[in-house]
Each structure stands twice: as structure tokens, then as C-alpha cells.
């Protein structure tokens, strides 16, 4: 008899509220700098549901990037738990965290999530192969949906800032993720391109994805369904 653990949950009963896309409970994370101990997260809890676009705001050093890294399973909290689509991603093996991340989470960074030695289409294909399942969308179709259909054969250093933002988003969406975690995705963009990227993320939320954006941008906060403010590693209430 197989004892393998599935990476997806059975469908909720008809009429039942769907499980949160992300659920974090009392996250703590500390770092040591010499003899000093820095508390990056201090008991942070949050719930993100499918269809929501939520902004995480706060000054530099408030814990925004650390929070997103813990939610994505890229970093481990020192206390507390994170569940993705009802499945615990924190305090698991790296293999287990990587598998859950590849199948359920798209990640978008300010510096882009592109490998410089691969074309844009190759970046997308690699991301889909890591998920180890049949791709839900062809790279060319994904690029066309982001208005860069003709840039699939280009390398990242051949793209403009706006094209890079769209290409990075294409990689984040390559596996049709339930969750998109974006860390300052519009920080280096002009206002027009920022509005375009936010509109694309909003459409993704309307299609049922849960979107969490860490940002200093007033435009991101203004366009969010909810705003979570962090200060000194804590949620400001």
C-alpha cells in the first residue's frame, strides 16, 4: 500500500468555504549579527484566500521580505507554522518544500526571477519541468497573454524594463499557481509599466489566485483588497 503524501487536497464539499491559500500562524524569525540577535518576525499571523490581492507594507527592515521567504518555503521560521493550500510547508525537508513551492507558488522579485543564460521561453520551460507535471499552458500562449509573444527567443539582457517585468511575471505564472508572492515587483518600473503589472496581477486574482505583494509603492497599497502593515517584525493593528 502506498504511503505517499499528496500535494493537493480533495475538493471542499459543495457550499463549504474553500481552504485558505496561505495560512501563517505566529511566525518568528531571528538572525544573529555578531553578538546581537535581530528579530525579523515577531509573532506574525495572516490568512490569504483565493481571489484576494493583499499588500504588505512597511519601512525597510520591517520584515516584509523575510515574511515572503517564509511563506514560500525559501526560509524556515524559528517558530510558528505556514500552510499552503492546507498543507504544511514550514519545518519540512527541503525536497518537500521545493515540491510544494513548484506546484502551488509563483514567486516574483524586483530583480526578476530569470536565469540570464536562458531565453525567456527556456526560463518558462525550466520552471514547468521543475514542477514535474504536465504544463497547464504553453509558454507561447503565456507570453502572448502578457503582450510579449515576440520575445520568447530573447535573453533577459535583451529586454526593456517593461518587458523584463512581464517576462518575470510569465515565469511566476508558468505553473498556474494558486499563490503568487511578489517582493517589490514594481520598485524599478515607471508608473505606466507599474500600472500594467498590477493590472495583470489583479486579473490573476480575479481568476482565483491569491496574490501577496510586499511593496513600498502607494499604487500597490491603493489597488489592494487589504493592506497588512509591518513594523519591527510585527503586524501593526
FENKAPE-V738132 format. One record per residue. N is the residue number from 1. PHI is phi in degrees with one decimal (999 if undefined). OMEGA is omega in degrees with one decimal (* if undefined). Layout:
BEGIN
<<N;PHI;OMEGA> <N;PHI;OMEGA>>
END
This chain:
BEGIN
<<1;999;-178.7> <2;-72.7;176.1> <3;-114.7;-178.7> <4;-63.6;179.1> <5;-97.2;179.8> <6;-72.0;177.0> <7;-93.8;176.8> <8;-137.8;-177.9> <9;-101.8;172.9> <10;-64.7;-178.7> <11;-62.2;178.2> <12;-69.3;176.8> <13;-57.0;-178.8> <14;-56.0;178.9> <15;90.1;179.6> <16;-80.0;178.1> <17;-71.7;-179.2> <18;-65.0;177.6> <19;-63.0;174.9> <20;-57.1;174.9> <21;-69.1;177.7> <22;-136.2;175.9> <23;-138.3;179.4> <24;-116.5;-176.7> <25;-126.1;172.0> <26;50.0;-179.2> <27;-80.0;173.1> <28;-124.3;175.4> <29;-148.4;177.9> <30;-128.7;178.4> <31;-129.1;176.8> <32;-104.6;174.5> <33;-127.3;-173.5> <34;67.7;178.6> <35;-90.6;-177.3> <36;-93.1;174.8> <37;-112.8;-178.6> <38;-104.5;177.2> <39;-89.7;-178.2> <40;-82.1;175.9> <41;-131.0;-177.2> <42;-130.3;175.1> <43;71.2;-178.0> <44;-79.9;174.7> <45;-124.7;174.7> <46;-159.5;174.8> <47;-130.1;-179.8> <48;-125.0;-175.7> <49;-106.6;176.9> <50;-54.5;179.3> <51;93.1;-179.4> <52;-92.8;167.9> <53;-119.7;-173.5> <54;-118.2;177.0> <55;-103.7;171.4> <56;-108.9;-176.1> <57;-121.1;179.5> <58;150.0;-179.0> <59;-67.3;174.7> <60;-57.0;-178.9> <61;86.6;-178.1> <62;-82.5;177.5> <63;111.4;-176.2> <64;-61.0;-177.5> <65;-66.6;177.4> <66;-63.1;178.6> <67;-61.2;-179.3> <68;-63.0;179.1> <69;-63.6;177.9> <70;-69.4;179.1> <71;-64.8;-178.7> <72;-82.9;-176.1> <73;76.7;175.8> <74;-83.4;177.1> <75;-137.8;-179.5> <76;-104.0;173.6> <77;-68.2;175.9> <78;-80.1;175.5> <79;-155.0;-179.2> <80;92.5;-176.7> <81;-135.2;174.3> <82;-126.0;174.3> <83;-118.3;178.8> <84;-117.8;-177.1> <85;54.4;178.6> <86;84.1;-176.5> <87;-109.4;-177.6> <88;-71.8;177.7> <89;-105.3;178.3> <90;-78.3;177.7> <91;56.4;174.2> <92;-120.9;176.5> <93;-65.5;178.4> <94;-60.8;178.4> <95;-61.1;-179.6> <96;-64.9;179.8> <97;-63.6;-179.9> <98;-64.3;-180.0> <99;-65.4;178.5> <100;-63.9;179.7> <101;-62.8;-177.6> <102;-63.8;-174.5> <103;-89.9;-171.6> <104;-122.6;-169.9> <105;-124.8;168.7> <106;-106.1;-175.4> <107;-120.5;-179.5> <108;-129.6;-178.4> <109;-112.0;175.6> <110;-60.1;-178.9> <111;-84.2;176.8> <112;74.1;-179.9> <113;-110.5;-176.6> <114;-120.5;173.5> <115;-87.8;-171.1> <116;-64.9;-175.0> <117;-87.4;178.3> <118;-113.0;173.5> <119;-69.5;-179.8> <120;-61.0;179.2> <121;-64.6;178.5> <122;-65.5;175.3> <123;-60.2;-179.5> <124;-66.8;-179.3> <125;-61.0;179.2> <126;-61.3;178.8> <127;-60.8;179.3> <128;-68.9;179.2> <129;-68.2;-179.7> <130;-62.1;180.0> <131;-70.3;174.7> <132;57.5;174.3> <133;-153.9;-178.5> <134;-64.3;-179.8> <135;-59.6;-179.9> <136;-84.5;-179.0> <137;-147.7;177.9> <138;-74.7;179.7> <139;-51.3;-178.9> <140;-64.4;178.3> <141;-67.6;178.9> <142;-63.1;179.5> <143;-64.2;178.5> <144;-64.4;-179.8> <145;-66.4;179.2> <146;-105.2;175.1> <147;64.9;173.9> <148;-132.2;-176.9> <149;-59.6;-175.5> <150;-91.0;-175.0> <151;-112.7;-177.9> <152;-62.7;-178.3> <153;-88.8;-178.9> <154;-84.0;173.8> <155;-93.7;-176.3> <156;-51.7;-177.7> <157;-74.3;176.9> <158;-99.4;-176.2> <159;-103.1;172.7> <160;-76.6;179.6> <161;-58.5;179.0> <162;-65.8;178.0> <163;-66.9;177.6> <164;-63.0;178.9> <165;-61.5;179.5> <166;-69.4;178.9> <167;-65.8;176.6> <168;-61.9;177.1> <169;-66.3;177.6> <170;-60.0;178.6> <171;-66.0;179.4> <172;-63.4;-177.3> <173;-98.1;-171.0> <174;-57.7;-176.6> <175;-107.7;178.9> <176;50.3;-171.5> <177;-70.3;172.7> <178;-70.4;-173.7> <179;-128.7;171.5> <180;-120.1;177.0> <181;-109.0;-174.7> <182;-120.6;-178.8> <183;-107.1;-178.7> <184;49.7;-174.5> <185;-70.9;-177.2> <186;-115.0;-172.4> <187;-61.4;-177.0> <188;-111.5;-175.8> <189;-101.6;172.5> <190;-72.7;-172.8> <191;-63.8;-179.6> <192;-67.2;-179.9> <193;-67.8;176.5> <194;-58.9;179.3> <195;-62.2;178.7> <196;-63.9;-179.0> <197;-63.9;179.1> <198;-64.5;177.7> <199;-64.2;178.1> <200;-65.5;178.3> <201;-67.7;177.2> <202;-63.4;177.2> <203;-63.7;178.6> <204;-64.1;176.7> <205;-63.3;179.6> <206;-62.0;178.4> <207;-83.5;174.1> <208;116.2;178.7> <209;-80.4;173.6> <210;-100.0;-175.2> <211;-117.1;175.7> <212;-124.9;-176.5> <213;-120.0;171.3> <214;-91.9;-172.0> <215;-161.5;169.2> <216;-93.4;-170.3> <217;-75.1;174.3> <218;-61.3;-179.3> <219;-65.9;178.1> <220;-64.7;179.6> <221;-61.6;-177.9> <222;-66.6;-177.1> <223;-93.6;-176.5> <224;-85.9;172.8> <225;-72.3;177.3> <226;-140.9;176.1> <227;-124.9;174.7> <228;-108.2;-178.0> <229;-103.2;176.2> <230;-110.1;172.3> <231;-148.2;-179.4> <232;53.3;175.2> <233;77.8;-180.0> <234;-125.8;174.5> <235;-75.9;177.8> <236;-82.4;-177.9> <237;-106.8;*>>
END
